Amino acid sequence: MFGLILLLLLQSEAILKVRTEQVLLHVTVADERKRPVKDLRAEDFELYEDGKRQSIEYFSDKPEPLSLGLVIDTSGSMRYRLKLAVRAAMLLLENCSAEDEVFVVEIKDRPQLLSGFTSAADAKRFLEDVVAVGGTALLDALLFAATYAQENSANSRKVLVVFSDGDDRQSTTELQQLAERLRYFDIQLYLVCLPEGYVFADGMLLATATRSHKLMKRMAEESGGQVYFPMSVSALEGYVLDILQTLRGQYTLGYEPTTLETGWHRISVKVRNRRLNVHTRAGYFRKGA
């Protein structure tokens, strides 16, 4: 009898643990001019899972430390723009906070980890001697970086900031495969697409039509991040600062799902009574017990 009671208690505890599993979302809200909106409260949000309204149990508008993966394209196709990418990456690191942790991955024929998690100040030295050579395996590098962040980060907010021309010719990873893996991970991707072509003395970039735009937009949308297409050096630097401002201005929402079904669950978040742009991850994958 005692054994049966103990078994029932253990089962009840396991069920309670599953039923109180909380889903956390990092949400970006911007106005029509893409400026972060920072004056919202929990009651301003509406949150849906698979079309069903959810009750927001946790809300925070306070900046949290980042676990940031810096993914920089150092393949041969970047030879005219690598200095720009490094300059932009340095600017990003210079504006990180002391509480953030950073790792660095470079994109070549295969992804290479230049530095595991360290401070932003220490991460800068790994960018000093990079050389543009070899092929481009962008999707492989993103899968590698996302997996590394998921398995090694100390913070709940995990972000990849990517500098690349998107000219992927070497990856063995398929786009759909990467998208599916991102559904398992709570990691946001912010991609800065440096256009194909030369950099002129006046700071303008020569853009040519590229198939990478659609690919990079898809990855950003799946993760709740954003993609940027700078057409000048000043725009590139401005976008870097925009990324950091966006990340510092995010809201964190938490809810307990009303269903325990395993599989993919789509998420949408809205702001009541205001025409604002809201970005968060497209959904998440709930594993079986």
Helices and strands as residue ranges (DSSP letters): H 2-19, E 23-30, G 42-44, E 45-49, E 52-54, E 56-60, E 66-73, G 76-78, H 82-94, E 101-107, E 112-118, H 120-123, G 124-127, H 138-152, E 157-164, H 175-184, E 187-193, H 212-223, E 226-228, H 233-248, E 251-255, E 263-271, E 277-279, E 283-286
